[in-house]
Amino acid sequence: MSQADLAKRLGVTQQCVSEWELNRTEPTLTYLCMMADVFEISLDVLCGRVEL
């Protein structure tokens, strides 16, 4: 999934997603939950706490 696709699904800009990927900013818990839903994974998997 491209940054632009993810940004559209989350209602943010592509620049915002880019900043998250570059570790310049961090997504809020709300956006983390939304990303977990988009990718159909748990927050633990998304955050690297557990493996699939």
ModelCIF file with pLDDT and N, C-alpha, C, O atoms, coordinates in Angstrom:
data_MODEL
#
_entry.id   MODEL 
#
_entity.id                         1 
_entity.type                       polymer 
_entity.pdbx_number_of_molecules   1 
#
_entity_poly.entity_id                      1 
_entity_poly.type                           'polypeptide(L)' 
_entity_poly.nstd_linkage                   no 
_entity_poly.nstd_monomer                   no 
_entity_poly.pdbx_seq_one_letter_code       MSQADLAKRLGVTQQCVSEWELNRTEPTLTYLCMMADVFEISLDVLCGRVEL 
_entity_poly.pdbx_seq_one_letter_code_can   MSQADLAKRLGVTQQCVSEWELNRTEPTLTYLCMMADVFEISLDVLCGRVEL 
_entity_poly.pdbx_strand_id                 A 
#
loop_
_entity_poly_seq.entity_id 
_entity_poly_seq.num 
_entity_poly_seq.mon_id 
_entity_poly_seq.hetero 
1 1  MET n 
1 2  SER n 
1 3  GLN n 
1 4  ALA n 
1 5  ASP n 
1 6  LEU n 
1 7  ALA n 
1 8  LYS n 
1 9  ARG n 
1 10 LEU n 
1 11 GLY n 
1 12 VAL n 
1 13 THR n 
1 14 GLN n 
1 15 GLN n 
1 16 CYS n 
1 17 VAL n 
1 18 SER n 
1 19 GLU n 
1 20 TRP n 
1 21 GLU n 
1 22 LEU n 
1 23 ASN n 
1 24 ARG n 
1 25 THR n 
1 26 GLU n 
1 27 PRO n 
1 28 THR n 
1 29 LEU n 
1 30 THR n 
1 31 TYR n 
1 32 LEU n 
1 33 CYS n 
1 34 MET n 
1 35 MET n 
1 36 ALA n 
1 37 ASP n 
1 38 VAL n 
1 39 PHE n 
1 40 GLU n 
1 41 ILE n 
1 42 SER n 
1 43 LEU n 
1 44 ASP n 
1 45 VAL n 
1 46 LEU n 
1 47 CYS n 
1 48 GLY n 
1 49 ARG n 
1 50 VAL n 
1 51 GLU n 
1 52 LEU n 
#
_struct_asym.id          A 
_struct_asym.entity_id   1 
#
loop_
_ma_qa_metric.id 
_ma_qa_metric.mode 
_ma_qa_metric.name 
_ma_qa_metric.software_group_id 
_ma_qa_metric.type 
1 global pLDDT . pLDDT 
2 local  pLDDT . pLDDT 
#
_ma_qa_metric_global.metric_id      1 
_ma_qa_metric_global.metric_value   96.58 
_ma_qa_metric_global.model_id       1 
_ma_qa_metric_global.ordinal_id     1 
#
loop_
_ma_qa_metric_local.label_asym_id 
_ma_qa_metric_local.label_comp_id 
_ma_qa_metric_local.label_seq_id 
_ma_qa_metric_local.metric_id 
_ma_qa_metric_local.metric_value 
_ma_qa_metric_local.model_id 
_ma_qa_metric_local.ordinal_id 
A MET 1  2 95.00 1 1  
A SER 2  2 98.00 1 2  
A GLN 3  2 98.00 1 3  
A ALA 4  2 98.00 1 4  
A ASP 5  2 98.00 1 5  
A LEU 6  2 98.00 1 6  
A ALA 7  2 98.00 1 7  
A LYS 8  2 98.00 1 8  
A ARG 9  2 98.00 1 9  
A LEU 10 2 98.00 1 10 
A GLY 11 2 98.00 1 11 
A VAL 12 2 98.00 1 12 
A THR 13 2 98.00 1 13 
A GLN 14 2 98.00 1 14 
A GLN 15 2 98.00 1 15 
A CYS 16 2 98.00 1 16 
A VAL 17 2 98.00 1 17 
A SER 18 2 98.00 1 18 
A GLU 19 2 98.00 1 19 
A TRP 20 2 98.00 1 20 
A GLU 21 2 97.00 1 21 
A LEU 22 2 98.00 1 22 
A ASN 23 2 97.00 1 23 
A ARG 24 2 98.00 1 24 
A THR 25 2 98.00 1 25 
A GLU 26 2 97.00 1 26 
A PRO 27 2 98.00 1 27 
A THR 28 2 98.00 1 28 
A LEU 29 2 97.00 1 29 
A THR 30 2 98.00 1 30 
A TYR 31 2 98.00 1 31 
A LEU 32 2 98.00 1 32 
A CYS 33 2 98.00 1 33 
A MET 34 2 98.00 1 34 
A MET 35 2 98.00 1 35 
A ALA 36 2 98.00 1 36 
A ASP 37 2 98.00 1 37 
A VAL 38 2 98.00 1 38 
A PHE 39 2 97.00 1 39 
A GLU 40 2 97.00 1 40 
A ILE 41 2 96.00 1 41 
A SER 42 2 96.00 1 42 
A LEU 43 2 96.00 1 43 
A ASP 44 2 96.00 1 44 
A VAL 45 2 96.00 1 45 
A LEU 46 2 95.00 1 46 
A CYS 47 2 93.00 1 47 
A GLY 48 2 93.00 1 48 
A ARG 49 2 94.00 1 49 
A VAL 50 2 92.00 1 50 
A GLU 51 2 85.00 1 51 
A LEU 52 2 79.00 1 52 
#
loop_
_atom_site.group_PDB 
_atom_site.id 
_atom_site.type_symbol 
_atom_site.label_atom_id 
_atom_site.label_alt_id 
_atom_site.label_comp_id 
_atom_site.label_asym_id 
_atom_site.label_entity_id 
_atom_site.label_seq_id 
_atom_site.pdbx_PDB_ins_code 
_atom_site.Cartn_x 
_atom_site.Cartn_y 
_atom_site.Cartn_z 
_atom_site.occupancy 
_atom_site.B_iso_or_equiv 
_atom_site.pdbx_formal_charge 
_atom_site.auth_seq_id 
_atom_site.auth_comp_id 
_atom_site.auth_asym_id 
_atom_site.auth_atom_id 
_atom_site.pdbx_PDB_model_num 
ATOM 1   N N  . MET A 1 1  ? 0.848  -1.165  0.000  1.00 95.00 ? 1  MET A N  1 
ATOM 2   C CA . MET A 1 1  ? 0.000  0.000   0.000  1.00 95.00 ? 1  MET A CA 1 
ATOM 3   C C  . MET A 1 1  ? 0.900  1.237   0.000  1.00 95.00 ? 1  MET A C  1 
ATOM 4   O O  . MET A 1 1  ? 1.875  1.313   0.748  1.00 95.00 ? 1  MET A O  1 
ATOM 5   N N  . SER A 1 2  ? 0.561  2.179   -0.833 1.00 98.00 ? 2  SER A N  1 
ATOM 6   C CA . SER A 1 2  ? 1.365  3.403   -0.913 1.00 98.00 ? 2  SER A CA 1 
ATOM 7   C C  . SER A 1 2  ? 1.036  4.343   0.252  1.00 98.00 ? 2  SER A C  1 
ATOM 8   O O  . SER A 1 2  ? 0.011  4.208   0.919  1.00 98.00 ? 2  SER A O  1 
ATOM 9   N N  . GLN A 1 3  ? 1.933  5.287   0.467  1.00 98.00 ? 3  GLN A N  1 
ATOM 10  C CA . GLN A 1 3  ? 1.680  6.302   1.488  1.00 98.00 ? 3  GLN A CA 1 
ATOM 11  C C  . GLN A 1 3  ? 0.395  7.057   1.175  1.00 98.00 ? 3  GLN A C  1 
ATOM 12  O O  . GLN A 1 3  ? -0.397 7.351   2.071  1.00 98.00 ? 3  GLN A O  1 
ATOM 13  N N  . ALA A 1 4  ? 0.194  7.367   -0.091 1.00 98.00 ? 4  ALA A N  1 
ATOM 14  C CA . ALA A 1 4  ? -1.000 8.113   -0.495 1.00 98.00 ? 4  ALA A CA 1 
ATOM 15  C C  . ALA A 1 4  ? -2.264 7.311   -0.218 1.00 98.00 ? 4  ALA A C  1 
ATOM 16  O O  . ALA A 1 4  ? -3.260 7.871   0.239  1.00 98.00 ? 4  ALA A O  1 
ATOM 17  N N  . ASP A 1 5  ? -2.238 6.002   -0.489 1.00 98.00 ? 5  ASP A N  1 
ATOM 18  C CA . ASP A 1 5  ? -3.397 5.149   -0.221 1.00 98.00 ? 5  ASP A CA 1 
ATOM 19  C C  . ASP A 1 5  ? -3.709 5.101   1.269  1.00 98.00 ? 5  ASP A C  1 
ATOM 20  O O  . ASP A 1 5  ? -4.863 5.236   1.675  1.00 98.00 ? 5  ASP A O  1 
ATOM 21  N N  . LEU A 1 6  ? -2.672 4.908   2.080  1.00 98.00 ? 6  LEU A N  1 
ATOM 22  C CA . LEU A 1 6  ? -2.872 4.853   3.524  1.00 98.00 ? 6  LEU A CA 1 
ATOM 23  C C  . LEU A 1 6  ? -3.370 6.202   4.046  1.00 98.00 ? 6  LEU A C  1 
ATOM 24  O O  . LEU A 1 6  ? -4.278 6.254   4.876  1.00 98.00 ? 6  LEU A O  1 
ATOM 25  N N  . ALA A 1 7  ? -2.786 7.265   3.568  1.00 98.00 ? 7  ALA A N  1 
ATOM 26  C CA . ALA A 1 7  ? -3.201 8.604   4.000  1.00 98.00 ? 7  ALA A CA 1 
ATOM 27  C C  . ALA A 1 7  ? -4.679 8.829   3.703  1.00 98.00 ? 7  ALA A C  1 
ATOM 28  O O  . ALA A 1 7  ? -5.411 9.355   4.541  1.00 98.00 ? 7  ALA A O  1 
ATOM 29  N N  . LYS A 1 8  ? -5.109 8.438   2.532  1.00 98.00 ? 8  LYS A N  1 
ATOM 30  C CA . LYS A 1 8  ? -6.516 8.616   2.150  1.00 98.00 ? 8  LYS A CA 1 
ATOM 31  C C  . LYS A 1 8  ? -7.430 7.825   3.077  1.00 98.00 ? 8  LYS A C  1 
ATOM 32  O O  . LYS A 1 8  ? -8.474 8.325   3.497  1.00 98.00 ? 8  LYS A O  1 
ATOM 33  N N  . ARG A 1 9  ? -7.043 6.591   3.399  1.00 98.00 ? 9  ARG A N  1 
ATOM 34  C CA . ARG A 1 9  ? -7.868 5.755   4.278  1.00 98.00 ? 9  ARG A CA 1 
ATOM 35  C C  . ARG A 1 9  ? -7.919 6.288   5.701  1.00 98.00 ? 9  ARG A C  1 
ATOM 36  O O  . ARG A 1 9  ? -8.911 6.094   6.405  1.00 98.00 ? 9  ARG A O  1 
ATOM 37  N N  . LEU A 1 10 ? -6.849 6.962   6.127  1.00 98.00 ? 10 LEU A N  1 
ATOM 38  C CA . LEU A 1 10 ? -6.794 7.492   7.491  1.00 98.00 ? 10 LEU A CA 1 
ATOM 39  C C  . LEU A 1 10 ? -7.292 8.929   7.587  1.00 98.00 ? 10 LEU A C  1 
ATOM 40  O O  . LEU A 1 10 ? -7.537 9.430   8.684  1.00 98.00 ? 10 LEU A O  1 
ATOM 41  N N  . GLY A 1 11 ? -7.442 9.589   6.448  1.00 98.00 ? 11 GLY A N  1 
ATOM 42  C CA . GLY A 1 11 ? -7.885 10.975  6.463  1.00 98.00 ? 11 GLY A CA 1 
ATOM 43  C C  . GLY A 1 11 ? -6.796 11.955  6.844  1.00 98.00 ? 11 GLY A C  1 
ATOM 44  O O  . GLY A 1 11 ? -7.061 12.994  7.448  1.00 98.00 ? 11 GLY A O  1 
ATOM 45  N N  . VAL A 1 12 ? -5.551 11.612  6.481  1.00 98.00 ? 12 VAL A N  1 
ATOM 46  C CA . VAL A 1 12 ? -4.406 12.493  6.727  1.00 98.00 ? 12 VAL A CA 1 
ATOM 47  C C  . VAL A 1 12 ? -3.704 12.739  5.404  1.00 98.00 ? 12 VAL A C  1 
ATOM 48  O O  . VAL A 1 12 ? -4.086 12.172  4.380  1.00 98.00 ? 12 VAL A O  1 
ATOM 49  N N  . THR A 1 13 ? -2.689 13.575  5.420  1.00 98.00 ? 13 THR A N  1 
ATOM 50  C CA . THR A 1 13 ? -1.932 13.834  4.203  1.00 98.00 ? 13 THR A CA 1 
ATOM 51  C C  . THR A 1 13 ? -0.864 12.759  3.996  1.00 98.00 ? 13 THR A C  1 
ATOM 52  O O  . THR A 1 13 ? -0.469 12.061  4.930  1.00 98.00 ? 13 THR A O  1 
ATOM 53  N N  . GLN A 1 14 ? -0.419 12.651  2.765  1.00 98.00 ? 14 GLN A N  1 
ATOM 54  C CA . GLN A 1 14 ? 0.669  11.725  2.453  1.00 98.00 ? 14 GLN A CA 1 
ATOM 55  C C  . GLN A 1 14 ? 1.936  12.157  3.178  1.00 98.00 ? 14 GLN A C  1 
ATOM 56  O O  . GLN A 1 14 ? 2.737  11.318  3.592  1.00 98.00 ? 14 GLN A O  1 
ATOM 57  N N  . GLN A 1 15 ? 2.115  13.456  3.330  1.00 98.00 ? 15 GLN A N  1 
ATOM 58  C CA . GLN A 1 15 ? 3.266  13.990  4.066  1.00 98.00 ? 15 GLN A CA 1 
ATOM 59  C C  . GLN A 1 15 ? 3.252  13.516  5.511  1.00 98.00 ? 15 GLN A C  1 
ATOM 60  O O  . GLN A 1 15 ? 4.304  13.209  6.071  1.00 98.00 ? 15 GLN A O  1 
ATOM 61  N N  . CYS A 1 16 ? 2.079  13.452  6.116  1.00 98.00 ? 16 CYS A N  1 
ATOM 62  C CA . CYS A 1 16 ? 1.943  12.983  7.494  1.00 98.00 ? 16 CYS A CA 1 
ATOM 63  C C  . CYS A 1 16 ? 2.415  11.532  7.613  1.00 98.00 ? 16 CYS A C  1 
ATOM 64  O O  . CYS A 1 16 ? 3.159  11.189  8.531  1.00 98.00 ? 16 CYS A O  1 
ATOM 65  N N  . VAL A 1 17 ? 1.981  10.692  6.686  1.00 98.00 ? 17 VAL A N  1 
ATOM 66  C CA . VAL A 1 17 ? 2.403  9.281   6.694  1.00 98.00 ? 17 VAL A CA 1 
ATOM 67  C C  . VAL A 1 17 ? 3.912  9.190   6.494  1.00 98.00 ? 17 VAL A C  1 
ATOM 68  O O  . VAL A 1 17 ? 4.575  8.376   7.137  1.00 98.00 ? 17 VAL A O  1 
ATOM 69  N N  . SER A 1 18 ? 4.451  10.013  5.615  1.00 98.00 ? 18 SER A N  1 
ATOM 70  C CA . SER A 1 18 ? 5.887  10.041  5.385  1.00 98.00 ? 18 SER A CA 1 
ATOM 71  C C  . SER A 1 18 ? 6.645  10.403  6.664  1.00 98.00 ? 18 SER A C  1 
ATOM 72  O O  . SER A 1 18 ? 7.669  9.794   6.976  1.00 98.00 ? 18 SER A O  1 
ATOM 73  N N  . GLU A 1 19 ? 6.145  11.386  7.396  1.00 98.00 ? 19 GLU A N  1 
ATOM 74  C CA . GLU A 1 19 ? 6.778  11.797  8.657  1.00 98.00 ? 19 GLU A CA 1 
ATOM 75  C C  . GLU A 1 19 ? 6.784  10.647  9.661  1.00 98.00 ? 19 GLU A C  1 
ATOM 76  O O  . GLU A 1 19 ? 7.762  10.462  10.385 1.00 98.00 ? 19 GLU A O  1 
ATOM 77  N N  . TRP A 1 20 ? 5.704  9.878   9.707  1.00 98.00 ? 20 TRP A N  1 
ATOM 78  C CA . TRP A 1 20 ? 5.652  8.709   10.605 1.00 98.00 ? 20 TRP A CA 1 
ATOM 79  C C  . TRP A 1 20 ? 6.707  7.693   10.196 1.00 98.00 ? 20 TRP A C  1 
ATOM 80  O O  . TRP A 1 20 ? 7.425  7.166   11.045 1.00 98.00 ? 20 TRP A O  1 
ATOM 81  N N  . GLU A 1 21 ? 6.806  7.412   8.893  1.00 97.00 ? 21 GLU A N  1 
ATOM 82  C CA . GLU A 1 21 ? 7.765  6.420   8.407  1.00 97.00 ? 21 GLU A CA 1 
ATOM 83  C C  . GLU A 1 21 ? 9.210  6.837   8.674  1.00 97.00 ? 21 GLU A C  1 
ATOM 84  O O  . GLU A 1 21 ? 10.072 5.995   8.922  1.00 97.00 ? 21 GLU A O  1 
ATOM 85  N N  . LEU A 1 22 ? 9.460  8.126   8.621  1.00 98.00 ? 22 LEU A N  1 
ATOM 86  C CA . LEU A 1 22 ? 10.819 8.638   8.839  1.00 98.00 ? 22 LEU A CA 1 
ATOM 87  C C  . LEU A 1 22 ? 11.120 8.887   10.318 1.00 98.00 ? 22 LEU A C  1 
ATOM 88  O O  . LEU A 1 22 ? 12.190 9.393   10.657 1.00 98.00 ? 22 LEU A O  1 
ATOM 89  N N  . ASN A 1 23 ? 10.185 8.536   11.194 1.00 97.00 ? 23 ASN A N  1 
ATOM 90  C CA . ASN A 1 23 ? 10.329 8.732   12.636 1.00 97.00 ? 23 ASN A CA 1 
ATOM 91  C C  . ASN A 1 23 ? 10.547 10.189  13.025 1.00 97.00 ? 23 ASN A C  1 
ATOM 92  O O  . ASN A 1 23 ? 11.213 10.487  14.016 1.00 97.00 ? 23 ASN A O  1 
ATOM 93  N N  . ARG A 1 24 ? 9.983  11.081  12.238 1.00 98.00 ? 24 ARG A N  1 
ATOM 94  C CA . ARG A 1 24 ? 10.058 12.501  12.586 1.00 98.00 ? 24 ARG A CA 1 
ATOM 95  C C  . ARG A 1 24 ? 8.920  12.889  13.519 1.00 98.00 ? 24 ARG A C  1 
ATOM 96  O O  . ARG A 1 24 ? 9.057  13.794  14.342 1.00 98.00 ? 24 ARG A O  1 
ATOM 97  N N  . THR A 1 25 ? 7.796  12.196  13.380 1.00 98.00 ? 25 THR A N  1 
ATOM 98  C CA . THR A 1 25 ? 6.655  12.362  14.279 1.00 98.00 ? 25 THR A CA 1 
ATOM 99  C C  . THR A 1 25 ? 6.075  10.981  14.549 1.00 98.00 ? 25 THR A C  1 
ATOM 100 O O  . THR A 1 25 ? 6.416  10.011  13.872 1.00 98.00 ? 25 THR A O  1 
ATOM 101 N N  . GLU A 1 26 ? 5.198  10.899  15.541 1.00 97.00 ? 26 GLU A N  1 
ATOM 102 C CA . GLU A 1 26 ? 4.557  9.623   15.861 1.00 97.00 ? 26 GLU A CA 1 
ATOM 103 C C  . GLU A 1 26 ? 3.050  9.770   15.734 1.00 97.00 ? 26 GLU A C  1 
ATOM 104 O O  . GLU A 1 26 ? 2.482  10.800  16.097 1.00 97.00 ? 26 GLU A O  1 
ATOM 105 N N  . PRO A 1 27 ? 2.406  8.724   15.213 1.00 98.00 ? 27 PRO A N  1 
ATOM 106 C CA . PRO A 1 27 ? 0.945  8.779   15.120 1.00 98.00 ? 27 PRO A CA 1 
ATOM 107 C C  . PRO A 1 27 ? 0.315  8.702   16.506 1.00 98.00 ? 27 PRO A C  1 
ATOM 108 O O  . PRO A 1 27 ? 0.870  8.104   17.428 1.00 98.00 ? 27 PRO A O  1 
ATOM 109 N N  . THR A 1 28 ? -0.846 9.317   16.631 1.00 98.00 ? 28 THR A N  1 
ATOM 110 C CA . THR A 1 28 ? -1.580 9.209   17.894 1.00 98.00 ? 28 THR A CA 1 
ATOM 111 C C  . THR A 1 28 ? -2.137 7.798   18.040 1.00 98.00 ? 28 THR A C  1 
ATOM 112 O O  . THR A 1 28 ? -2.141 7.017   17.088 1.00 98.00 ? 28 THR A O  1 
ATOM 113 N N  . LEU A 1 29 ? -2.597 7.490   19.223 1.00 97.00 ? 29 LEU A N  1 
ATOM 114 C CA . LEU A 1 29 ? -3.197 6.178   19.464 1.00 97.00 ? 29 LEU A CA 1 
ATOM 115 C C  . LEU A 1 29 ? -4.390 5.957   18.543 1.00 97.00 ? 29 LEU A C  1 
ATOM 116 O O  . LEU A 1 29 ? -4.616 4.841   18.077 1.00 97.00 ? 29 LEU A O  1 
ATOM 117 N N  . THR A 1 30 ? -5.141 6.998   18.282 1.00 98.00 ? 30 THR A N  1 
ATOM 118 C CA . THR A 1 30 ? -6.289 6.885   17.372 1.00 98.00 ? 30 THR A CA 1 
ATOM 119 C C  . THR A 1 30 ? -5.839 6.422   15.995 1.00 98.00 ? 30 THR A C  1 
ATOM 120 O O  . THR A 1 30 ? -6.448 5.526   15.410 1.00 98.00 ? 30 THR A O  1 
ATOM 121 N N  . TYR A 1 31 ? -4.770 7.031   15.472 1.00 98.00 ? 31 TYR A N  1 
ATOM 122 C CA . TYR A 1 31 ? -4.277 6.630   14.154 1.00 98.00 ? 31 TYR A CA 1 
ATOM 123 C C  . TYR A 1 31 ? -3.643 5.247   14.181 1.00 98.00 ? 31 TYR A C  1 
ATOM 124 O O  . TYR A 1 31 ? -3.747 4.507   13.203 1.00 98.00 ? 31 TYR A O  1 
ATOM 125 N N  . LEU A 1 32 ? -2.993 4.885   15.271 1.00 98.00 ? 32 LEU A N  1 
ATOM 126 C CA . LEU A 1 32 ? -2.451 3.532   15.383 1.00 98.00 ? 32 LEU A CA 1 
ATOM 127 C C  . LEU A 1 32 ? -3.572 2.500   15.315 1.00 98.00 ? 32 LEU A C  1 
ATOM 128 O O  . LEU A 1 32 ? -3.443 1.479   14.641 1.00 98.00 ? 32 LEU A O  1 
ATOM 129 N N  . CYS A 1 33 ? -4.672 2.770   16.017 1.00 98.00 ? 33 CYS A N  1 
ATOM 130 C CA . CYS A 1 33 ? -5.823 1.863   15.981 1.00 98.00 ? 33 CYS A CA 1 
ATOM 131 C C  . CYS A 1 33 ? -6.403 1.781   14.575 1.00 98.00 ? 33 CYS A C  1 
ATOM 132 O O  . CYS A 1 33 ? -6.769 0.702   14.107 1.00 98.00 ? 33 CYS A O  1 
ATOM 133 N N  . MET A 1 34 ? -6.483 2.915   13.912 1.00 98.00 ? 34 MET A N  1 
ATOM 134 C CA . MET A 1 34 ? -7.007 2.930   12.546 1.00 98.00 ? 34 MET A CA 1 
ATOM 135 C C  . MET A 1 34 ? -6.094 2.144   11.608 1.00 98.00 ? 34 MET A C  1 
ATOM 136 O O  . MET A 1 34 ? -6.581 1.415   10.743 1.00 98.00 ? 34 MET A O  1 
ATOM 137 N N  . MET A 1 35 ? -4.778 2.282   11.767 1.00 98.00 ? 35 MET A N  1 
ATOM 138 C CA . MET A 1 35 ? -3.839 1.519   10.935 1.00 98.00 ? 35 MET A CA 1 
ATOM 139 C C  . MET A 1 35 ? -3.964 0.031   11.187 1.00 98.00 ? 35 MET A C  1 
ATOM 140 O O  . MET A 1 35 ? -3.929 -0.764  10.248 1.00 98.00 ? 35 MET A O  1 
ATOM 141 N N  . ALA A 1 36 ? -4.110 -0.354  12.449 1.00 98.00 ? 36 ALA A N  1 
ATOM 142 C CA . ALA A 1 36 ? -4.282 -1.769  12.772 1.00 98.00 ? 36 ALA A CA 1 
ATOM 143 C C  . ALA A 1 36 ? -5.525 -2.317  12.073 1.00 98.00 ? 36 ALA A C  1 
ATOM 144 O O  . ALA A 1 36 ? -5.510 -3.439  11.565 1.00 98.00 ? 36 ALA A O  1 
ATOM 145 N N  . ASP A 1 37 ? -6.596 -1.533  12.045 1.00 98.00 ? 37 ASP A N  1 
ATOM 146 C CA . ASP A 1 37 ? -7.806 -1.950  11.353 1.00 98.00 ? 37 ASP A CA 1 
ATOM 147 C C  . ASP A 1 37 ? -7.583 -2.055  9.846  1.00 98.00 ? 37 ASP A C  1 
ATOM 148 O O  . ASP A 1 37 ? -8.033 -3.012  9.215  1.00 98.00 ? 37 ASP A O  1 
ATOM 149 N N  . VAL A 1 38 ? -6.895 -1.081  9.276  1.00 98.00 ? 38 VAL A N  1 
ATOM 150 C CA . VAL A 1 38 ? -6.621 -1.093  7.836  1.00 98.00 ? 38 VAL A CA 1 
ATOM 151 C C  . VAL A 1 38 ? -5.841 -2.348  7.451  1.00 98.00 ? 38 VAL A C  1 
ATOM 152 O O  . VAL A 1 38 ? -6.152 -2.997  6.452  1.00 98.00 ? 38 VAL A O  1 
ATOM 153 N N  . PHE A 1 39 ? -4.832 -2.684  8.245  1.00 97.00 ? 39 PHE A N  1 
ATOM 154 C CA . PHE A 1 39 ? -3.977 -3.825  7.927  1.00 97.00 ? 39 PHE A CA 1 
ATOM 155 C C  . PHE A 1 39 ? -4.487 -5.144  8.524  1.00 97.00 ? 39 PHE A C  1 
ATOM 156 O O  . PHE A 1 39 ? -3.881 -6.200  8.343  1.00 97.00 ? 39 PHE A O  1 
ATOM 157 N N  . GLU A 1 40 ? -5.615 -5.058  9.238  1.00 97.00 ? 40 GLU A N  1 
ATOM 158 C CA . GLU A 1 40 ? -6.248 -6.229  9.848  1.00 97.00 ? 40 GLU A CA 1 
ATOM 159 C C  . GLU A 1 40 ? -5.273 -7.011  10.739 1.00 97.00 ? 40 GLU A C  1 
ATOM 160 O O  . GLU A 1 40 ? -5.138 -8.231  10.636 1.00 97.00 ? 40 GLU A O  1 
ATOM 161 N N  . ILE A 1 41 ? -4.601 -6.254  11.617 1.00 96.00 ? 41 ILE A N  1 
ATOM 162 C CA . ILE A 1 41 ? -3.683 -6.840  12.586 1.00 96.00 ? 41 ILE A CA 1 
ATOM 163 C C  . ILE A 1 41 ? -3.943 -6.187  13.943 1.00 96.00 ? 41 ILE A C  1 
ATOM 164 O O  . ILE A 1 41 ? -4.622 -5.164  14.029 1.00 96.00 ? 41 ILE A O  1 
ATOM 165 N N  . SER A 1 42 ? -3.400 -6.782  14.989 1.00 96.00 ? 42 SER A N  1 
ATOM 166 C CA . SER A 1 42 ? -3.561 -6.205  16.325 1.00 96.00 ? 42 SER A CA 1 
ATOM 167 C C  . SER A 1 42 ? -2.568 -5.062  16.526 1.00 96.00 ? 42 SER A C  1 
ATOM 168 O O  . SER A 1 42 ? -1.591 -4.931  15.788 1.00 96.00 ? 42 SER A O  1 
ATOM 169 N N  . LEU A 1 43 ? -2.837 -4.244  17.533 1.00 96.00 ? 43 LEU A N  1 
ATOM 170 C CA . LEU A 1 43 ? -1.882 -3.189  17.877 1.00 96.00 ? 43 LEU A CA 1 
ATOM 171 C C  . LEU A 1 43 ? -0.548 -3.780  18.301 1.00 96.00 ? 43 LEU A C  1 
ATOM 172 O O  . LEU A 1 43 ? 0.499  -3.204  18.003 1.00 96.00 ? 43 LEU A O  1 
ATOM 173 N N  . ASP A 1 44 ? -0.561 -4.912  18.987 1.00 96.00 ? 44 ASP A N  1 
ATOM 174 C CA . ASP A 1 44 ? 0.688  -5.550  19.403 1.00 96.00 ? 44 ASP A CA 1 
ATOM 175 C C  . ASP A 1 44 ? 1.543  -5.918  18.198 1.00 96.00 ? 44 ASP A C  1 
ATOM 176 O O  . ASP A 1 44 ? 2.759  -5.727  18.220 1.00 96.00 ? 44 ASP A O  1 
ATOM 177 N N  . VAL A 1 45 ? 0.928  -6.436  17.160 1.00 96.00 ? 45 VAL A N  1 
ATOM 178 C CA . VAL A 1 45 ? 1.673  -6.777  15.948 1.00 96.00 ? 45 VAL A CA 1 
ATOM 179 C C  . VAL A 1 45 ? 2.151  -5.504  15.260 1.00 96.00 ? 45 VAL A C  1 
ATOM 180 O O  . VAL A 1 45 ? 3.305  -5.419  14.841 1.00 96.00 ? 45 VAL A O  1 
ATOM 181 N N  . LEU A 1 46 ? 1.270  -4.515  15.143 1.00 95.00 ? 46 LEU A N  1 
ATOM 182 C CA . LEU A 1 46 ? 1.628  -3.257  14.495 1.00 95.00 ? 46 LEU A CA 1 
ATOM 183 C C  . LEU A 1 46 ? 2.823  -2.603  15.175 1.00 95.00 ? 46 LEU A C  1 
ATOM 184 O O  . LEU A 1 46 ? 3.695  -2.051  14.504 1.00 95.00 ? 46 LEU A O  1 
ATOM 185 N N  . CYS A 1 47 ? 2.866  -2.661  16.487 1.00 93.00 ? 47 CYS A N  1 
ATOM 186 C CA . CYS A 1 47 ? 3.932  -2.016  17.259 1.00 93.00 ? 47 CYS A CA 1 
ATOM 187 C C  . CYS A 1 47 ? 5.150  -2.912  17.467 1.00 93.00 ? 47 CYS A C  1 
ATOM 188 O O  . CYS A 1 47 ? 6.121  -2.496  18.100 1.00 93.00 ? 47 CYS A O  1 
ATOM 189 N N  . GLY A 1 48 ? 5.111  -4.136  16.941 1.00 93.00 ? 48 GLY A N  1 
ATOM 190 C CA . GLY A 1 48 ? 6.252  -5.030  17.036 1.00 93.00 ? 48 GLY A CA 1 
ATOM 191 C C  . GLY A 1 48 ? 6.403  -5.742  18.367 1.00 93.00 ? 48 GLY A C  1 
ATOM 192 O O  . GLY A 1 48 ? 7.469  -6.276  18.671 1.00 93.00 ? 48 GLY A O  1 
ATOM 193 N N  . ARG A 1 49 ? 5.334  -5.753  19.167 1.00 94.00 ? 49 ARG A N  1 
ATOM 194 C CA . ARG A 1 49 ? 5.410  -6.421  20.464 1.00 94.00 ? 49 ARG A CA 1 
ATOM 195 C C  . ARG A 1 49 ? 5.295  -7.932  20.345 1.00 94.00 ? 49 ARG A C  1 
ATOM 196 O O  . ARG A 1 49 ? 5.851  -8.675  21.154 1.00 94.00 ? 49 ARG A O  1 
ATOM 197 N N  . VAL A 1 50 ? 4.570  -8.377  19.329 1.00 92.00 ? 50 VAL A N  1 
ATOM 198 C CA . VAL A 1 50 ? 4.436  -9.817  19.049 1.00 92.00 ? 50 VAL A CA 1 
ATOM 199 C C  . VAL A 1 50 ? 4.518  -10.017 17.539 1.00 92.00 ? 50 VAL A C  1 
ATOM 200 O O  . VAL A 1 50 ? 4.290  -9.093  16.758 1.00 92.00 ? 50 VAL A O  1 
ATOM 201 N N  . GLU A 1 51 ? 4.842  -11.216 17.158 1.00 85.00 ? 51 GLU A N  1 
ATOM 202 C CA . GLU A 1 51 ? 4.936  -11.562 15.730 1.00 85.00 ? 51 GLU A CA 1 
ATOM 203 C C  . GLU A 1 51 ? 3.661  -12.254 15.291 1.00 85.00 ? 51 GLU A C  1 
ATOM 204 O O  . GLU A 1 51 ? 2.926  -12.816 16.103 1.00 85.00 ? 51 GLU A O  1 
ATOM 205 N N  . LEU A 1 52 ? 3.414  -12.201 13.994 1.00 79.00 ? 52 LEU A N  1 
ATOM 206 C CA . LEU A 1 52 ? 2.264  -12.913 13.439 1.00 79.00 ? 52 LEU A CA 1 
ATOM 207 C C  . LEU A 1 52 ? 2.496  -14.359 13.566 1.00 79.00 ? 52 LEU A C  1 
ATOM 208 O O  . LEU A 1 52 ? 1.651  -15.157 13.161 1.00 79.00 ? 52 LEU A O  1 
#
